[in-house]
Amino acid sequence: MSRLTTWWKSHGVTAGALTGAKEHAIKHAEAVVDVLIFSGTEAGGHCGEVSTMVLIPEVVRVMEAHPNEQILAAGGIATGR
């Protein structure tokens, strides 16, 4: 756990991290982030190029190794127009 993570945990701070790829999810879980907020490319493409409908099952699958991690789907689902 990093020094910053230790500080926020000791002060009761809940931390979330924006996740746009399964690789991000793994790194955030290893950093002991409390909630992963994952958003696909439809939400502006800020985190990656994977659509929400593909990203959701990918993140859920890789988070099986981190069963206490909370995940939250965010962003919109659109046609891309």
N, C-alpha and C positions, 0 to 999 in steps of 0.2 A: 504494500500500500504506500502511495506517495505521501510526502509530508502534508501537502494540501488536502488530500483525501482524509488523512488522519485528523486534520484540524476540523474539516467540516463535519465529519462523523462525531467528533467529541463535542461539537456545538449543536448537534441535532439538526443539521442542515440536510435537506433532501436534494440530491443533485440528479439532473437529467441530462442526457446527451442526445443531440440530433444524429440520427443514424441513417445513412443512405445506401449501405451495402452490408452484406453479411460480415465482411472483414472488419468494418467499423464496429459492428455489434460485439464481436469477439474482443476487440481491444477495449471497448468501453466496459464490458463485463469484467475483464481482467483488472481494470482500473477501479473496480468496485463502485461504479455509478449505480444509483438506486433505480432509475427508470430509463429505458431506452425508448426514445421517441423516434419512430422510423417513418420516413416520408419518401415517397417515390419521386421520380423525375417530373411527374405531373405538377408537383407543387413548386415549380420554378427551377428544378434541376440543380438545386443548391448543393446537394450531397452526392449526386451521382447520376447515372444514366439508366438505372433499373426502375421499371414501372412498379407502382404500389402493389398491383395484383401479383407480380412475380416476387417482390421483396418480402411481402408478409410471410408466405410459407418458407422462404429461405431463412429469414431471421428466426422464426419459430423453430425450425429444424436445428439450427446451430445453437440455439439457446437451451436445447435439451441438456446440454453439458453444464448449464448454469441454471438449475431449476428454481432458484430463489430470485432470479432476475425478473423484474417487471417490464413488460413491453407494452407500448401504446402506439397504435397506428394513427398517423396524422396526415394532413394534406387532403387533396381532393382527387377524385377519379374523373378524368376528362377524356375527350377524344383526341387531344393533342392539337386541336385547331387554334 
